[in-house]
Amino acid sequence: MEIFTGIDIGGSSVKFGLVESDGKLVEKKKVPVKELRASGVLSENILASIQEWIKDHPQVKEIGIGVPGMISRDRRSLVELANMPELNGLPIVELLEKANPGIAFYLENDANAAALGEYYFSGQQLPENFLLVTLGTGVGSGLIIDHKIFKGADGNGLELGHIVAGNGKSIEQNIGKVGFYAKAAELLKEHKGKSVLRDVAKIDDDVLLEAARDDDPVALKAFAYYGKYVGEALATAAYILDVKTFIIGGGVAKGYPFMQEQVLKSMQKFLTPYYLDKLDIRLAVLRNNAGILGAAALCFK
């Protein structure tokens, strides 16, 4: 059986995985970005960590790399990584190819890669056209059209999180983690009754999820707020892209049961029966391994 490497370069860690052609993850490694920053130049240390992985896995001849931001049209260089600006302009594929003749490298935006990973490895029988939305630190999106990643006119199409919402802020500003936590704190301040959130040192999505499971009124309102913007974003995407199947992934997707009602209300408010009659919203299957498996899926040509 063929075996590939998937590398998920994220804002908090770089994850490596050895992946068989059926999607089985046989080995995994994680290196915190904090360590890579502390010990020198980030770009050099990321490249060194990749070289170390390659040295330890000489059987791998194809490697996929997912990154959280914009890349060049030819899929060879990093262009704009908001949370890792030190890497902007890095010709990562060229450098890796020079150091490793005989190994093929494939570079892609991480949400695009995750969408491809869901397509190949989730077992969901996905249609040929669907949109994956990742809800986490920010809001990412990956679109599959005719079984392939949609890249846009210059390679970085469909940054759904940066679409402007009705209140003049982007979707990501409203429901990225900073905006989500700020809204929860605002709701807590306005709430006159009891809430377990008053007793926590710091509000985050895990705290909000646990509180929602206990029917905490503030947490439930926070997820309803979140769901409103998710629904509006999906409705906008439906009109622009003519897709009816949506996959919800990312860390905050664990709270989808508490935002589902509001997601559907928002979509029903704006969409016509043409879209609503075939609307199909599912949760992502790959979860914490989505980045690695998605990157490995880039090797499937």
RAPE-V903424 format. One record per residue. N is the residue number from 0. RES is the residue in three letters. PHI is phi as a letter, one per 30 degrees, with the letter a starting at -180 (* if undefined). D_FIRST is the distance of its C-alpha to the first C-alpha in Angstrom with 1 decimal. Layout:
BEGIN
n = (N;N)
res = (RES;RES)
phi = (PHI;PHI)
d_first = (D_FIRST;D_FIRST)
END
This chain:
BEGIN
n = (0;1;2;3;4;5;6;7;8;9;10;11;12;13;14;15;16;17;18;19;20;21;22;23;24;25;26;27;28;29;30;31;32;33;34;35;36;37;38;39;40;41;42;43;44;45;46;47;48;49;50;51;52;53;54;55;56;57;58;59;60;61;62;63;64;65;66;67;68;69;70;71;72;73;74;75;76;77;78;79;80;81;82;83;84;85;86;87;88;89;90;91;92;93;94;95;96;97;98;99;100;101;102;103;104;105;106;107;108;109;110;111;112;113;114;115;116;117;118;119;120;121;122;123;124;125;126;127;128;129;130;131;132;133;134;135;136;137;138;139;140;141;142;143;144;145;146;147;148;149;150;151;152;153;154;155;156;157;158;159;160;161;162;163;164;165;166;167;168;169;170;171;172;173;174;175;176;177;178;179;180;181;182;183;184;185;186;187;188;189;190;191;192;193;194;195;196;197;198;199;200;201;202;203;204;205;206;207;208;209;210;211;212;213;214;215;216;217;218;219;220;221;222;223;224;225;226;227;228;229;230;231;232;233;234;235;236;237;238;239;240;241;242;243;244;245;246;247;248;249;250;251;252;253;254;255;256;257;258;259;260;261;262;263;264;265;266;267;268;269;270;271;272;273;274;275;276;277;278;279;280;281;282;283;284;285;286;287;288;289;290;291;292;293;294;295;296;297;298;299;300)
res = (MET;GLU;ILE;PHE;THR;GLY;ILE;ASP;ILE;GLY;GLY;SER;SER;VAL;LYS;PHE;GLY;LEU;VAL;GLU;SER;ASP;GLY;LYS;LEU;VAL;GLU;LYS;LYS;LYS;VAL;PRO;VAL;LYS;GLU;LEU;ARG;ALA;SER;GLY;VAL;LEU;SER;GLU;ASN;ILE;LEU;ALA;SER;ILE;GLN;GLU;TRP;ILE;LYS;ASP;HIS;PRO;GLN;VAL;LYS;GLU;ILE;GLY;ILE;GLY;VAL;PRO;GLY;MET;ILE;SER;ARG;ASP;ARG;ARG;SER;LEU;VAL;GLU;LEU;ALA;ASN;MET;PRO;GLU;LEU;ASN;GLY;LEU;PRO;ILE;VAL;GLU;LEU;LEU;GLU;LYS;ALA;ASN;PRO;GLY;ILE;ALA;PHE;TYR;LEU;GLU;ASN;ASP;ALA;ASN;ALA;ALA;ALA;LEU;GLY;GLU;TYR;TYR;PHE;SER;GLY;GLN;GLN;LEU;PRO;GLU;ASN;PHE;LEU;LEU;VAL;THR;LEU;GLY;THR;GLY;VAL;GLY;SER;GLY;LEU;ILE;ILE;ASP;HIS;LYS;ILE;PHE;LYS;GLY;ALA;ASP;GLY;ASN;GLY;LEU;GLU;LEU;GLY;HIS;ILE;VAL;ALA;GLY;ASN;GLY;LYS;SER;ILE;GLU;GLN;ASN;ILE;GLY;LYS;VAL;GLY;PHE;TYR;ALA;LYS;ALA;ALA;GLU;LEU;LEU;LYS;GLU;HIS;LYS;GLY;LYS;SER;VAL;LEU;ARG;ASP;VAL;ALA;LYS;ILE;ASP;ASP;ASP;VAL;LEU;LEU;GLU;ALA;ALA;ARG;ASP;ASP;ASP;PRO;VAL;ALA;LEU;LYS;ALA;PHE;ALA;TYR;TYR;GLY;LYS;TYR;VAL;GLY;GLU;ALA;LEU;ALA;THR;ALA;ALA;TYR;ILE;LEU;ASP;VAL;LYS;THR;PHE;ILE;ILE;GLY;GLY;GLY;VAL;ALA;LYS;GLY;TYR;PRO;PHE;MET;GLN;GLU;GLN;VAL;LEU;LYS;SER;MET;GLN;LYS;PHE;LEU;THR;PRO;TYR;TYR;LEU;ASP;LYS;LEU;ASP;ILE;ARG;LEU;ALA;VAL;LEU;ARG;ASN;ASN;ALA;GLY;ILE;LEU;GLY;ALA;ALA;ALA;LEU;CYS;PHE;LYS)
phi = (*;d;b;b;c;c;b;c;d;b;d;c;a;c;c;c;b;c;b;d;d;c;j;d;c;c;a;b;b;b;b;d;d;e;d;d;d;d;c;k;d;e;d;d;d;d;d;d;d;d;d;d;d;d;d;d;b;d;d;d;c;b;b;c;b;c;b;d;l;d;b;d;e;d;i;b;b;d;c;b;c;e;c;b;d;d;c;e;i;d;d;d;d;e;d;d;d;d;d;b;d;j;c;c;c;b;c;a;e;d;d;d;d;d;d;d;d;d;d;d;c;d;i;d;h;d;d;d;b;a;c;c;c;c;c;a;e;b;b;c;a;b;c;c;b;h;i;b;d;d;c;i;d;b;j;b;d;i;c;e;d;c;d;d;d;d;c;i;c;d;e;d;d;d;b;d;e;d;d;d;d;d;d;d;d;d;d;d;d;d;d;c;c;d;a;d;d;d;c;c;d;b;d;b;d;d;d;d;d;d;d;d;d;c;i;d;d;d;d;d;d;d;d;d;e;e;d;e;d;d;d;d;d;d;d;d;d;d;d;d;c;i;c;b;c;b;c;c;b;j;d;d;d;d;c;e;e;c;c;e;e;d;e;d;d;d;d;d;d;c;d;d;e;e;d;d;d;c;d;b;c;b;c;d;c;d;h;d;c;e;d;d;d;d;d;d;d;d;d;d;c)
d_first = (0.0;3.8;6.5;10.1;13.5;16.1;19.7;22.5;25.8;28.5;32.2;32.0;28.7;25.7;22.5;19.2;15.8;12.3;10.3;6.8;6.7;8.6;11.0;10.8;12.9;12.3;15.1;18.1;21.3;24.5;27.3;30.6;32.1;35.5;34.5;33.2;36.5;38.7;37.5;38.2;37.2;34.5;32.8;32.7;31.4;28.6;27.5;27.9;25.8;23.0;23.5;23.4;20.0;18.7;20.4;18.8;15.2;15.4;11.6;11.7;13.0;13.6;15.7;17.5;20.9;23.1;26.8;29.8;32.0;32.8;31.0;32.0;31.7;29.5;27.0;27.8;30.5;31.6;34.8;36.1;34.7;37.6;36.6;35.5;38.0;37.6;34.4;36.1;35.9;33.2;31.3;28.1;25.6;28.0;28.5;24.8;24.2;27.2;26.0;22.4;22.5;19.2;17.6;17.8;19.4;20.1;23.1;24.3;26.8;25.4;26.7;25.2;21.8;22.3;23.3;20.1;18.1;20.3;19.8;16.0;15.5;18.9;18.9;22.5;22.6;24.1;26.3;25.8;28.5;28.8;29.9;28.5;31.3;30.6;33.6;33.9;35.8;36.2;35.3;32.3;31.0;28.1;28.6;26.2;28.1;26.8;23.2;23.6;25.0;28.7;29.9;33.7;36.1;35.4;32.0;33.0;34.1;34.7;35.6;36.8;38.0;40.5;42.2;45.8;46.8;50.3;51.7;51.2;48.2;44.5;42.2;40.6;44.1;44.9;41.8;39.8;40.2;43.5;45.1;43.8;45.2;48.4;49.0;48.4;51.0;53.4;53.1;53.7;56.8;58.1;57.5;60.6;59.2;57.0;53.4;51.1;50.1;53.5;52.4;49.2;49.3;46.8;45.5;41.7;39.3;38.5;42.3;42.9;40.2;41.7;45.2;44.3;42.9;46.4;48.0;49.4;51.4;50.6;46.9;46.9;48.9;46.6;43.6;45.7;46.6;42.9;42.1;44.9;43.4;39.8;41.4;43.4;40.4;38.3;41.4;41.8;38.2;38.6;41.6;40.2;36.7;37.5;34.5;35.0;31.8;31.6;29.0;30.7;28.8;29.7;31.6;34.7;33.0;33.5;37.1;36.5;38.3;41.4;41.3;40.1;43.7;44.8;41.7;42.6;46.3;45.7;43.6;46.1;48.9;47.5;45.3;46.7;45.7;43.5;41.0;41.9;41.5;37.8;37.2;33.9;33.4;30.4;29.1;25.8;23.2;21.1;24.2;23.9;20.3;21.0;21.5;18.3;16.1;18.4;18.1;14.3;14.8;17.0;14.1;13.6;16.2)
END
